[in-house]
Amino acid sequence: MTQTLRAIYRNGVFVPQAAFDLPEGTEVELLIQPPKVLSPPVTEPEAKKQFLKRLIERMQQNPIPVDAPHFIWDLLHEHR
C-alpha cells in the first residue's frame, strides 16, 4: 500500500512533518520536490538591491493588522 509522508531535510536528516506509524526498519522511497518559493531571477547586485528595497517598501505599506489571527500549525499545513 502506498502512503504519503511529508518531511523536511534538516541538518542531514529527513524530519517528518506529522506522526507516522512505521515498523522499525521499514524501507521508504523519497520523491524530492523543488521548493515552492522561487528566488527572483535577479543576478546583478544593484538590481537585486533595488528589488529588495521595493519589496520592503511594499511590505511596510501593507502591515499585518494588530488584531490579525495568529497562524497555527494546522492552518499552515495541508491535511490529507
C-alpha positions as CSV (number, residue, x, y, z in Angstrom):
1,M,0.0,0.0,0.0
2,T,1.4,3.4,-1.0
3,Q,1.2,6.2,1.6
4,T,2.5,9.8,1.6
5,L,4.7,11.1,4.3
6,R,5.8,14.8,4.1
7,A,9.3,15.6,5.5
8,I,11.8,18.4,5.5
9,Y,15.5,17.8,5.1
10,R,17.2,19.5,8.0
11,N,20.8,19.0,9.2
12,G,21.3,15.9,7.2
13,V,18.1,14.2,8.4
14,F,14.6,13.9,6.9
15,V,12.2,15.2,9.6
16,P,8.6,14.0,9.2
17,Q,6.0,16.8,9.3
18,A,3.4,14.6,11.1
19,A,3.4,11.5,13.2
20,F,3.7,8.4,11.1
21,D,3.5,4.8,12.4
22,L,6.0,2.6,10.5
23,P,7.6,-0.6,11.8
24,E,11.3,-0.2,12.6
25,G,13.5,-0.9,9.6
26,T,10.8,-0.1,7.0
27,E,12.4,0.9,3.7
28,V,10.9,4.1,2.1
29,E,11.4,5.7,-1.3
30,L,11.7,9.5,-1.3
31,L,10.5,11.8,-4.1
32,I,12.3,15.1,-4.0
33,Q,10.3,18.2,-5.0
34,P,11.6,21.6,-5.7
35,P,10.9,24.4,-3.2
36,K,7.5,26.1,-3.8
37,V,9.1,29.6,-3.3
38,L,11.5,30.5,-6.0
39,S,14.1,33.3,-5.8
40,P,13.6,36.2,-8.2
41,P,15.6,35.9,-11.4
42,V,17.8,38.9,-10.3
43,T,21.5,38.3,-10.5
44,E,23.1,41.8,-10.7
45,P,23.9,43.1,-7.3
46,E,22.4,46.6,-7.9
47,A,19.2,45.2,-9.5
48,K,18.9,42.8,-6.5
49,K,19.4,45.7,-4.1
50,Q,16.6,47.7,-5.8
51,F,14.3,44.7,-5.9
52,L,14.7,44.1,-2.2
53,K,14.3,47.9,-1.4
54,R,10.9,47.9,-3.3
55,L,9.8,44.7,-1.7
56,I,10.5,46.1,1.8
57,E,8.7,49.3,0.9
58,R,5.6,47.4,-0.2
59,M,5.7,45.3,3.0
60,Q,5.9,48.5,5.1
61,Q,2.9,49.9,3.2
62,N,0.8,46.8,4.0
63,P,1.5,45.9,7.6
64,I,-0.2,43.0,9.3
65,P,-3.1,44.3,11.4
66,V,-2.6,44.1,15.1
67,D,-5.8,42.1,15.5
68,A,-5.0,39.6,12.7
69,P,-5.5,36.0,13.8
70,H,-2.3,34.1,14.8
71,F,-1.3,31.3,12.5
72,I,-1.2,27.9,14.0
73,W,0.4,24.7,12.6
74,D,-2.9,23.2,11.5
75,L,-3.7,26.3,9.4
76,L,-0.3,26.4,7.7
77,H,-0.1,22.7,6.6
78,E,-2.2,20.7,4.2
79,H,-4.4,17.9,5.6
80,R,-5.0,14.9,3.5
